[in-house]
Amino acid sequence: MLQTKISDTDLRFQDQMDEIMDNMDFSKIAKIMDALDWKWASLGCVPDEHEIRTYARSVMRKCLNSENNYCEVGGFIARIEDGILTLSFVVENWSAE
């Protein structure tokens, strides 16, 4: 059986991901998405809480595997700054020069 060595960095980010998944209010996100009738094209409907949780974890994984430590998709923004993984759910955002 092939064993894969898991680095301390991988474990640290896994712990951070687990903490985010345990503490982020996915029920609130589901209610907001339902109230806004926010459909995901991949589903063709408003996702339920389980689908949102699964998607959030995949967004964080994409962030961990990206060169710029950033992933933004489906309302979620995952980023790593100074070794800290952050996940946000954004309903509206505006930038101006």
Long-range contacts (C-beta under 8 A, 24 or more apart in sequence): 12-83, 13-64, 13-80, 13-85, 16-84, 16-85, 17-57, 17-60, 17-61, 17-85, 20-56, 20-60, 20-85, 20-87, 21-53, 21-56, 21-57, 24-56, 24-87, 24-89, 26-52, 26-53, 26-56, 29-75, 29-89, 32-89, 32-91, 33-75, 36-91, 38-75, 40-74, 56-87, 56-89, 59-87, 60-85, 60-87
